Every structure is written in structure tokens, then in C-alpha cells.
Amino acid sequence: MNQQNPRFGAYTDYGTLRGAIVGSADGLTLPPFNPTLHHYNEEVQAALQASGDRPLDIRKAMPERWEKTAEQLDNLAALYEANGVKVYRPRPYTAEERGYLADLQPGASLLYPADPVYTVGTHYIEVNIRRAYRRKEVFPLRDVVLPLIEDGVDTHHVVMPPAQPFAPSSGGPGPYLEGGDIICYNNHLFVGESDIATNRAGTLWLDNYIRPFGYQVHPMPMKGAFLHLLGIMVLVRDGLLLLHRDDLDCELPNVLADWEVIELTEDEAKAYATVGVSLDDSRYIMPSGLGRIADELSRRGVEPIEIDYDHVSYWGGCVSCSTHAVSRDP
């Protein structure tokens, strides 16, 4: 094992963070507009509609916004490094990769490496995002992760069966499974399901793969106003979670039923209160501007570390979306 790299494996969402991939604004190009892209804000949707049937190169179309997005990603990487976290960044796409699945949906993004892959225990899983333009993200990420797992005695690299081709790209049977829909607590995996991201076929595939290794998968149907389960729920430490309950179409699983819940309003959830990252079970990085939530965490012994992230979140994700944890302590 390379001594410069932390040991590969992530065991719960608030175990001490040792290594993470942080996203990149390089090559950010959004696909032509279609109604399934409603998770983008109105300004982005209007820009996509104005570009017609061509993908929108953000660095050319919105240069100032692109620069500030890149700067905030770099700031997050620097914050991790200042706290002893080994940071990795994905390489740019090759020309061949940029063309991958472009017949279904052109475009390219490396902003949010938490979505196309998931690490649980020593299992590195390449999953299927509904939007075809984002499925190519697995290739630059694979180049980062393979050196971390190749020397491991008990590491697993698993690629989910490809989603069935379908137009529009987010329709069809999938199977669809997205990293932003998966929350890990020891040997429990909570998986959000909706008609805009992970579907039941994706949950069943994950359950069939991971159950023999001692994990229990808990499907959590959602109403679909938020893209991912991490958009409405985050486990901050043992016994404490943040939750916007209104978008859940189920009760909390029994294993979480007696946890203390900090209830969130819709506005707080839309401001990405749950889309932060725990450095450990007493420090939580979160977007700035959520004073009430910061106060609630402080009162419970969790230090809120606020970061300006409005330009990264402009594109529909936040701190945890642009962070893929490759090493967390049990």
C-alpha cells in the first residue's frame, strides 16, 4: 500500500474522514434542455432552452460563474487538506469519453463525484445515474480509485449492469442507482427511491450484491421534490440526524427510529442543510447562511464549519455531492 494514501474503505458517513475525491469544474457542459432537468434552477433551465439543441459550455457561456465555481471547489479541497484529509481530483475527460452516450444525451460534468460511484466498506461500486450525460464520470474517477484498491487484500471493484438505453435519457427501466441516494450507518444502507433518481430496480440490485457481505438495505421512498435522499437527510453522529420529513414517503427505518431528529423546513432543505460532510462525529462542514441549523448542531456538541458554496450549489448539488469519501474510519 502506498504510504501516502490512506487505507481504502468507508464505513459510516461520520467516521473520521481520511481521503476524499473533490469534484472539478473542468469541461462543465450541460445538456440540451428537456423537462427531466427540472432539478436545475430557473436561470439554468432558461440558458439551456436558449442554447437550443446544443449542449452549453459553461466556461464560455458563463465565464464568471464558472471561475467562481472552480474557486469554491478549490476552497473545499483546501479546507479538507487543512484538516488532514488526503484530497484527490479527477483528471479531465478524453475526447472519446466526452462522446460517450452523447447519442442519448450530450454534455459532461465532473462537479459531483459522489453521485456516479459509491464506496461502502471496501466495496467500490460504479452505479447508474438516470441522466446519461453523467454516466461517463466513472472513467476519470476509476483512474483515481484503482491505485487505492489494487493492493488491498479485501477490496472489491463492482460495476453495476448498464442502464437500458432509453430516450429521454432519464426514462426507462434502468436499473438506476445514485450515490446521493445512499446513506451508510455501519452495516445499514438507507436508499432513497423516486422517479427522478434511484428506482426500485437499482435498490434491488444493490441489495442482491451487498447482502451476502453482511449489509442490510433499507429502501426509503421519496415524493420526488428533492433529487436525492441526501437532499433531505444526513446522519451527523450516532443518535443525531437532520431531516426534512415532508419529502419522505415512508417512516424512518426502525434502526433510526429512536434517534434525535433536528427537523428542517423546506427552505432549509433547499439551502442544502443536509448536503454537508462530516469530518468526524463532532465536526460538520455545511454551506453558509443556515444559522439556525448551525446553532442546533452547536448545542448538541457538533461544530458547524461553514463554507461559502453558492456557486457550486448553483448547479444543483452541494458539499457532499462534490465529495466522494474513499477513506473513513469505522
C-alpha positions as a Markdown table, in Angstrom:
| # | Residue | x | y | z |
|---|---|---|---|---|
| 1 | Met | 0.0 | 0.0 | 0.0 |
| 2 | Asn | 1.3 | 3.5 | -1.0 |
| 3 | Gln | 2.2 | 5.1 | 2.3 |
| 4 | Gln | 1.0 | 8.5 | 1.0 |
| 5 | Asn | -2.5 | 7.1 | 0.5 |
| 6 | Pro | -4.9 | 6.4 | 3.4 |
| 7 | Arg | -6.4 | 2.9 | 3.7 |
| 8 | Phe | -9.3 | 2.5 | 1.2 |
| 9 | Gly | -12.7 | 2.0 | 2.8 |
| 10 | Ala | -15.6 | 3.9 | 4.2 |
| 11 | Tyr | -17.8 | 2.5 | 7.0 |
| 12 | Thr | -20.2 | 5.2 | 8.1 |
| 13 | Asp | -20.9 | 8.7 | 7.0 |
| 14 | Tyr | -19.4 | 10.4 | 10.0 |
| 15 | Gly | -16.3 | 8.2 | 10.7 |
| 16 | Thr | -13.1 | 10.3 | 10.6 |
| 17 | Leu | -12.5 | 11.3 | 7.0 |
| 18 | Arg | -9.0 | 10.4 | 5.8 |
| 19 | Gly | -9.3 | 10.6 | 2.0 |
| 20 | Ala | -11.7 | 12.1 | -0.5 |
| 21 | Ile | -12.2 | 12.9 | -4.2 |
| 22 | Val | -13.3 | 16.6 | -4.7 |
| 23 | Gly | -15.0 | 17.5 | -7.9 |
| 24 | Ser | -13.8 | 19.7 | -10.7 |
| 25 | Ala | -15.3 | 22.4 | -12.9 |
| 26 | Asp | -13.1 | 21.3 | -15.9 |
| 27 | Gly | -15.1 | 20.8 | -19.1 |
| 28 | Leu | -18.5 | 21.5 | -17.4 |
| 29 | Thr | -21.0 | 21.3 | -20.3 |
| 30 | Leu | -24.8 | 21.0 | -19.6 |
| 31 | Pro | -27.0 | 19.0 | -21.9 |
| 32 | Pro | -29.7 | 20.5 | -24.2 |
| 33 | Phe | -32.9 | 21.3 | -22.2 |
| 34 | Asn | -35.6 | 18.7 | -21.7 |
| 35 | Pro | -38.3 | 18.6 | -19.0 |
| 36 | Thr | -36.5 | 16.0 | -16.9 |
| 37 | Leu | -33.8 | 18.6 | -16.0 |
| 38 | His | -36.2 | 20.3 | -13.6 |
| 39 | His | -33.7 | 19.9 | -10.7 |
| 40 | Tyr | -31.8 | 22.8 | -12.3 |
| 41 | Asn | -32.8 | 26.3 | -11.2 |
| 42 | Glu | -34.9 | 28.5 | -13.4 |
| 43 | Glu | -32.0 | 30.6 | -14.7 |
| 44 | Val | -30.0 | 27.5 | -15.8 |
| 45 | Gln | -33.1 | 26.0 | -17.4 |
| 46 | Ala | -33.6 | 29.2 | -19.4 |
| 47 | Ala | -30.0 | 29.2 | -20.5 |
| 48 | Leu | -30.3 | 25.6 | -21.7 |
| 49 | Gln | -33.5 | 26.4 | -23.6 |
| 50 | Ala | -31.8 | 29.4 | -25.2 |
| 51 | Ser | -29.0 | 27.2 | -26.5 |
| 52 | Gly | -31.4 | 25.1 | -28.4 |
| 53 | Asp | -30.4 | 21.5 | -29.3 |
| 54 | Arg | -26.7 | 22.2 | -28.4 |
| 55 | Pro | -25.0 | 21.4 | -25.1 |
| 56 | Leu | -24.0 | 24.5 | -23.1 |
| 57 | Asp | -20.3 | 25.0 | -22.4 |
| 58 | Ile | -20.4 | 26.8 | -19.1 |
| 59 | Arg | -16.9 | 28.3 | -19.2 |
| 60 | Lys | -17.7 | 30.0 | -22.4 |
| 61 | Ala | -21.4 | 30.9 | -21.7 |
| 62 | Met | -21.0 | 32.0 | -18.0 |
| 63 | Pro | -17.2 | 32.6 | -17.5 |
| 64 | Glu | -17.5 | 34.5 | -14.2 |
| 65 | Arg | -19.9 | 31.8 | -12.8 |
| 66 | Trp | -17.5 | 29.1 | -13.9 |
| 67 | Glu | -14.5 | 30.7 | -12.3 |
| 68 | Lys | -16.2 | 31.1 | -9.0 |
| 69 | Thr | -17.4 | 27.5 | -9.1 |
| 70 | Ala | -13.9 | 26.3 | -9.7 |
| 71 | Glu | -12.6 | 28.6 | -6.9 |
| 72 | Gln | -15.1 | 27.2 | -4.4 |
| 73 | Leu | -14.2 | 23.7 | -5.3 |
| 74 | Asp | -10.6 | 24.5 | -4.7 |
| 75 | Asn | -11.5 | 26.1 | -1.4 |
| 76 | Leu | -13.3 | 22.9 | -0.3 |
| 77 | Ala | -10.2 | 20.9 | -1.2 |
| 78 | Ala | -8.0 | 23.3 | 0.8 |
| 79 | Leu | -10.3 | 23.0 | 3.8 |
| 80 | Tyr | -10.0 | 19.2 | 3.7 |
| 81 | Glu | -6.3 | 19.3 | 3.4 |
| 82 | Ala | -6.0 | 21.8 | 6.3 |
| 83 | Asn | -7.9 | 19.2 | 8.4 |
| 84 | Gly | -5.5 | 16.3 | 7.5 |
| 85 | Val | -7.6 | 14.8 | 4.7 |
| 86 | Lys | -5.8 | 13.5 | 1.6 |
| 87 | Val | -7.5 | 15.0 | -1.4 |
| 88 | Tyr | -7.7 | 13.6 | -4.9 |
| 89 | Arg | -9.1 | 15.4 | -8.0 |
| 90 | Pro | -10.4 | 13.8 | -11.2 |
| 91 | Arg | -8.5 | 14.3 | -14.5 |
| 92 | Pro | -10.2 | 15.9 | -17.5 |
| 93 | Tyr | -12.2 | 13.8 | -19.9 |
| 94 | Thr | -10.6 | 12.4 | -23.0 |
| 95 | Ala | -12.2 | 13.2 | -26.3 |
| 96 | Glu | -13.5 | 9.7 | -26.6 |
| 97 | Glu | -15.1 | 9.9 | -23.1 |
| 98 | Arg | -16.8 | 13.2 | -23.9 |
| 99 | Gly | -18.6 | 11.4 | -26.7 |
| 100 | Tyr | -19.7 | 8.5 | -24.6 |
| 101 | Leu | -23.5 | 8.1 | -24.7 |
| 102 | Ala | -23.8 | 11.5 | -26.5 |
| 103 | Asp | -26.4 | 10.0 | -28.8 |
| 104 | Leu | -28.6 | 9.6 | -25.7 |
| 105 | Gln | -27.6 | 12.9 | -24.0 |
| 106 | Pro | -24.6 | 15.1 | -24.8 |
| 107 | Gly | -22.8 | 17.1 | -22.0 |
| 108 | Ala | -20.2 | 16.5 | -19.4 |
| 109 | Ser | -19.6 | 17.2 | -15.7 |
| 110 | Leu | -17.1 | 16.4 | -13.0 |
| 111 | Leu | -18.6 | 18.6 | -10.3 |
| 112 | Tyr | -20.3 | 15.9 | -8.2 |
| 113 | Pro | -18.2 | 12.7 | -7.8 |
| 114 | Ala | -20.5 | 11.4 | -5.0 |
| 115 | Asp | -23.3 | 10.5 | -7.5 |
| 116 | Pro | -21.8 | 8.1 | -10.1 |
| 117 | Val | -20.0 | 5.9 | -7.6 |
| 118 | Tyr | -20.3 | 4.7 | -4.0 |
| 119 | Thr | -17.9 | 3.3 | -1.5 |
| 120 | Val | -19.2 | 1.2 | 1.3 |
| 121 | Gly | -16.8 | -0.8 | 3.4 |
| 122 | Thr | -14.1 | -1.9 | 1.0 |
| 123 | His | -16.6 | -2.1 | -1.9 |
| 124 | Tyr | -16.1 | 0.5 | -4.7 |
| 125 | Ile | -19.3 | 0.5 | -6.8 |
| 126 | Glu | -19.9 | 2.2 | -10.1 |
| 127 | Val | -23.6 | 2.9 | -10.3 |
| 128 | Asn | -26.0 | 4.2 | -12.9 |
| 129 | Ile | -27.2 | 7.8 | -12.9 |
| 130 | Arg | -30.5 | 8.4 | -14.7 |
| 131 | Arg | -29.1 | 11.3 | -16.8 |
| 132 | Ala | -27.0 | 9.7 | -19.5 |
| 133 | Tyr | -24.6 | 12.7 | -19.8 |
| 134 | Arg | -23.3 | 12.0 | -16.3 |
| 135 | Arg | -22.6 | 8.2 | -16.7 |
| 136 | Lys | -19.2 | 8.9 | -18.2 |
| 137 | Glu | -18.0 | 10.3 | -14.8 |
| 138 | Val | -17.0 | 6.8 | -13.7 |
| 139 | Phe | -13.9 | 6.8 | -16.0 |
| 140 | Pro | -11.8 | 9.7 | -14.6 |
| 141 | Leu | -12.9 | 8.5 | -11.1 |
| 142 | Arg | -11.8 | 5.0 | -11.8 |
| 143 | Asp | -8.3 | 6.3 | -12.6 |
| 144 | Val | -8.2 | 7.9 | -9.1 |
| 145 | Val | -9.5 | 4.9 | -7.2 |
| 146 | Leu | -7.9 | 1.8 | -8.8 |
| 147 | Pro | -4.4 | 2.6 | -7.4 |
| 148 | Leu | -6.0 | 2.8 | -3.9 |
| 149 | Ile | -7.7 | -0.6 | -4.1 |
| 150 | Glu | -5.2 | -2.7 | -6.2 |
| 151 | Asp | -3.1 | -3.6 | -3.2 |
| 152 | Gly | -6.0 | -4.3 | -0.9 |
| 153 | Val | -6.4 | -7.8 | 0.3 |
| 154 | Asp | -10.2 | -7.5 | 0.6 |
| 155 | Thr | -11.2 | -4.8 | -1.8 |
| 156 | His | -14.0 | -5.1 | -4.4 |
| 157 | His | -14.5 | -3.1 | -7.6 |
| 158 | Val | -18.0 | -3.7 | -8.9 |
| 159 | Val | -19.7 | -2.2 | -11.9 |
| 160 | Met | -23.5 | -2.1 | -12.0 |
| 161 | Pro | -25.1 | -3.6 | -15.1 |
| 162 | Pro | -25.6 | -0.7 | -17.6 |
| 163 | Ala | -29.0 | 1.0 | -17.7 |
| 164 | Gln | -31.1 | 0.1 | -20.7 |
| 165 | Pro | -30.8 | 2.8 | -23.4 |
| 166 | Phe | -33.8 | 5.0 | -23.4 |
| 167 | Ala | -34.9 | 8.4 | -24.6 |
| 168 | Pro | -35.4 | 10.7 | -22.8 |
| 169 | Ser | -32.3 | 9.6 | -21.0 |
| 170 | Ser | -33.8 | 9.6 | -17.6 |
| 171 | Gly | -36.7 | 7.3 | -18.5 |
| 172 | Gly | -36.9 | 3.6 | -19.0 |
| 173 | Pro | -36.4 | 0.7 | -16.5 |
| 174 | Gly | -32.8 | 1.4 | -15.5 |
| 175 | Pro | -31.7 | -0.1 | -13.2 |
| 176 | Tyr | -30.9 | 3.3 | -11.7 |
| 177 | Leu | -28.9 | 3.8 | -8.5 |
| 178 | Glu | -27.2 | 7.1 | -7.5 |
| 179 | Gly | -24.7 | 7.7 | -4.8 |
| 180 | Gly | -26.6 | 10.7 | -3.5 |
| 181 | Asp | -29.4 | 8.4 | -2.6 |
| 182 | Ile | -27.3 | 6.1 | -0.3 |
| 183 | Ile | -26.6 | 6.8 | 3.3 |
| 184 | Cys | -24.4 | 4.5 | 5.3 |
| 185 | Tyr | -24.6 | 3.6 | 9.0 |
| 186 | Asn | -22.3 | 0.7 | 9.9 |
| 187 | Asn | -23.8 | -2.3 | 8.1 |
| 188 | His | -27.1 | -0.5 | 7.2 |
| 189 | Leu | -27.6 | 1.3 | 3.9 |
| 190 | Phe | -30.6 | 3.6 | 3.6 |
| 191 | Val | -31.5 | 4.1 | -0.1 |
| 192 | Gly | -33.8 | 6.9 | -1.4 |
| 193 | Glu | -36.1 | 6.0 | -4.2 |
| 194 | Ser | -38.0 | 8.3 | -6.6 |
| 195 | Asp | -39.0 | 8.7 | -10.2 |
| 196 | Ile | -36.1 | 11.2 | -10.7 |
| 197 | Ala | -33.1 | 9.3 | -9.4 |
| 198 | Thr | -32.7 | 5.8 | -7.9 |
| 199 | Asn | -35.5 | 3.4 | -8.7 |
| 200 | Arg | -36.6 | 0.1 | -7.0 |
| 201 | Ala | -34.7 | -1.9 | -9.6 |
| 202 | Gly | -31.5 | -0.1 | -8.5 |
| 203 | Thr | -32.2 | -0.8 | -4.8 |
| 204 | Leu | -32.8 | -4.5 | -5.5 |
| 205 | Trp | -29.6 | -4.8 | -7.4 |
| 206 | Leu | -27.6 | -3.2 | -4.5 |
| 207 | Asp | -29.4 | -5.4 | -2.0 |
| 208 | Asn | -28.6 | -8.6 | -4.0 |
| 209 | Tyr | -25.0 | -7.6 | -4.3 |
| 210 | Ile | -24.2 | -6.3 | -0.8 |
| 211 | Arg | -26.4 | -8.5 | 1.4 |
| 212 | Pro | -24.0 | -11.5 | 1.4 |
| 213 | Phe | -21.3 | -9.3 | 2.9 |
| 214 | Gly | -23.5 | -8.6 | 5.9 |
| 215 | Tyr | -25.2 | -5.4 | 5.0 |
| 216 | Gln | -28.9 | -4.6 | 5.3 |
| 217 | Val | -30.5 | -2.3 | 2.7 |
| 218 | His | -33.5 | -0.1 | 3.7 |
| 219 | Pro | -35.5 | 1.3 | 0.8 |
| 220 | Met | -36.8 | 4.8 | 1.6 |
| 221 | Pro | -39.4 | 6.0 | -1.0 |
| 222 | Met | -39.5 | 9.8 | -1.5 |
| 223 | Lys | -42.1 | 12.1 | -3.1 |
| 224 | Gly | -39.6 | 13.5 | -5.6 |
| 225 | Ala | -39.4 | 17.2 | -4.8 |
| 226 | Phe | -35.7 | 16.7 | -3.9 |
| 227 | Leu | -33.3 | 14.9 | -6.2 |
| 228 | His | -31.7 | 12.6 | -3.6 |
| 229 | Leu | -32.1 | 11.2 | -0.1 |
| 230 | Leu | -29.1 | 13.3 | 1.0 |
| 231 | Gly | -31.1 | 16.3 | 0.0 |
| 232 | Ile | -33.4 | 15.7 | 2.9 |
| 233 | Met | -31.5 | 13.6 | 5.5 |
| 234 | Val | -28.0 | 13.3 | 6.9 |
| 235 | Leu | -26.6 | 11.3 | 9.8 |
| 236 | Val | -24.4 | 13.7 | 11.8 |
| 237 | Arg | -23.2 | 11.3 | 14.6 |
| 238 | Asp | -24.6 | 8.3 | 16.5 |
| 239 | Gly | -28.1 | 9.2 | 17.6 |
| 240 | Leu | -28.5 | 12.5 | 15.7 |
| 241 | Leu | -29.7 | 13.3 | 12.3 |
| 242 | Leu | -31.1 | 16.2 | 10.2 |
| 243 | Leu | -34.3 | 15.6 | 8.3 |
| 244 | His | -36.8 | 17.3 | 6.1 |
| 245 | Arg | -39.6 | 14.9 | 6.8 |
| 246 | Asp | -42.2 | 16.2 | 4.3 |
| 247 | Asp | -40.5 | 14.7 | 1.2 |
| 248 | Leu | -40.3 | 11.2 | 2.7 |
| 249 | Asp | -43.0 | 8.8 | 1.5 |
| 250 | Cys | -42.2 | 6.4 | 4.4 |
| 251 | Glu | -41.4 | 6.3 | 8.1 |
| 252 | Leu | -37.8 | 6.3 | 9.3 |
| 253 | Pro | -36.4 | 2.7 | 9.4 |
| 254 | Asn | -36.5 | 1.1 | 12.8 |
| 255 | Val | -32.8 | 1.4 | 13.2 |
| 256 | Leu | -33.1 | 5.2 | 13.2 |
| 257 | Ala | -36.5 | 5.4 | 15.0 |
| 258 | Asp | -35.1 | 6.4 | 18.4 |
| 259 | Trp | -32.5 | 8.9 | 17.0 |
| 260 | Glu | -32.9 | 12.6 | 17.8 |
| 261 | Val | -34.1 | 14.5 | 14.8 |
| 262 | Ile | -33.4 | 18.1 | 14.0 |
| 263 | Glu | -36.4 | 18.9 | 11.8 |
| 264 | Leu | -35.8 | 21.1 | 8.8 |
| 265 | Thr | -38.1 | 23.4 | 6.9 |
| 266 | Glu | -38.4 | 23.1 | 3.1 |
| 267 | Asp | -36.3 | 26.3 | 2.7 |
| 268 | Glu | -33.5 | 24.9 | 4.9 |
| 269 | Ala | -33.5 | 21.7 | 2.9 |
| 270 | Lys | -33.4 | 23.7 | -0.4 |
| 271 | Ala | -30.5 | 25.6 | 1.0 |
| 272 | Tyr | -28.7 | 22.2 | 1.3 |
| 273 | Ala | -28.6 | 21.9 | 5.1 |
| 274 | Thr | -28.3 | 18.1 | 4.8 |
| 275 | Val | -25.8 | 18.2 | 1.9 |
| 276 | Gly | -22.8 | 18.8 | 4.1 |
| 277 | Val | -19.9 | 16.5 | 5.0 |
| 278 | Ser | -18.8 | 15.3 | 8.4 |
| 279 | Leu | -15.0 | 15.4 | 9.1 |
| 280 | Asp | -15.8 | 13.2 | 12.1 |
| 281 | Asp | -18.7 | 12.8 | 14.6 |
| 282 | Ser | -18.1 | 16.3 | 16.1 |
| 283 | Arg | -17.4 | 18.5 | 13.0 |
| 284 | Tyr | -19.8 | 19.0 | 10.1 |
| 285 | Ile | -18.9 | 21.1 | 7.0 |
| 286 | Met | -22.0 | 22.9 | 5.8 |
| 287 | Pro | -23.0 | 25.7 | 3.4 |
| 288 | Ser | -23.0 | 29.1 | 5.0 |
| 289 | Gly | -26.3 | 31.0 | 5.7 |
| 290 | Leu | -28.0 | 28.3 | 7.8 |
| 291 | Gly | -27.7 | 30.0 | 11.2 |
| 292 | Arg | -30.5 | 28.1 | 12.9 |
| 293 | Ile | -29.1 | 24.7 | 11.9 |
| 294 | Ala | -25.6 | 25.7 | 12.9 |
| 295 | Asp | -26.9 | 26.7 | 16.3 |
| 296 | Glu | -28.9 | 23.5 | 16.7 |
| 297 | Leu | -25.7 | 21.5 | 16.0 |
| 298 | Ser | -23.5 | 23.5 | 18.3 |
| 299 | Arg | -26.0 | 23.0 | 21.2 |
| 300 | Arg | -25.6 | 19.2 | 20.6 |
| 301 | Gly | -21.8 | 19.3 | 20.6 |
| 302 | Val | -21.3 | 19.2 | 16.9 |
| 303 | Glu | -19.1 | 22.1 | 15.5 |
| 304 | Pro | -20.6 | 23.5 | 12.3 |
| 305 | Ile | -17.8 | 24.5 | 9.8 |
| 306 | Glu | -19.5 | 26.9 | 7.4 |
| 307 | Ile | -18.2 | 27.4 | 3.8 |
| 308 | Asp | -19.4 | 29.7 | 1.0 |
| 309 | Tyr | -20.6 | 27.3 | -1.6 |
| 310 | Asp | -23.3 | 29.2 | -3.5 |
| 311 | His | -21.6 | 28.9 | -6.9 |
| 312 | Val | -21.1 | 25.1 | -6.7 |
| 313 | Ser | -24.7 | 24.6 | -5.4 |
| 314 | Tyr | -26.0 | 26.8 | -8.3 |
| 315 | Trp | -25.7 | 23.7 | -10.5 |
| 316 | Gly | -27.9 | 21.6 | -8.2 |
| 317 | Gly | -25.6 | 20.0 | -5.6 |
| 318 | Cys | -23.6 | 20.9 | -2.6 |
| 319 | Val | -20.7 | 19.9 | -0.3 |
| 320 | Ser | -21.4 | 16.2 | -0.1 |
| 321 | Cys | -22.2 | 15.9 | -3.8 |
| 322 | Ser | -18.8 | 17.2 | -4.7 |
| 323 | Thr | -17.1 | 14.9 | -2.2 |
| 324 | His | -16.6 | 11.2 | -2.6 |
| 325 | Ala | -15.1 | 9.7 | 0.6 |
| 326 | Val | -12.7 | 6.9 | -0.3 |
| 327 | Ser | -11.3 | 6.6 | 3.3 |
| 328 | Arg | -13.3 | 6.9 | 6.5 |
| 329 | Asp | -12.6 | 5.2 | 9.8 |
| 330 | Pro | -15.0 | 2.6 | 11.1 |
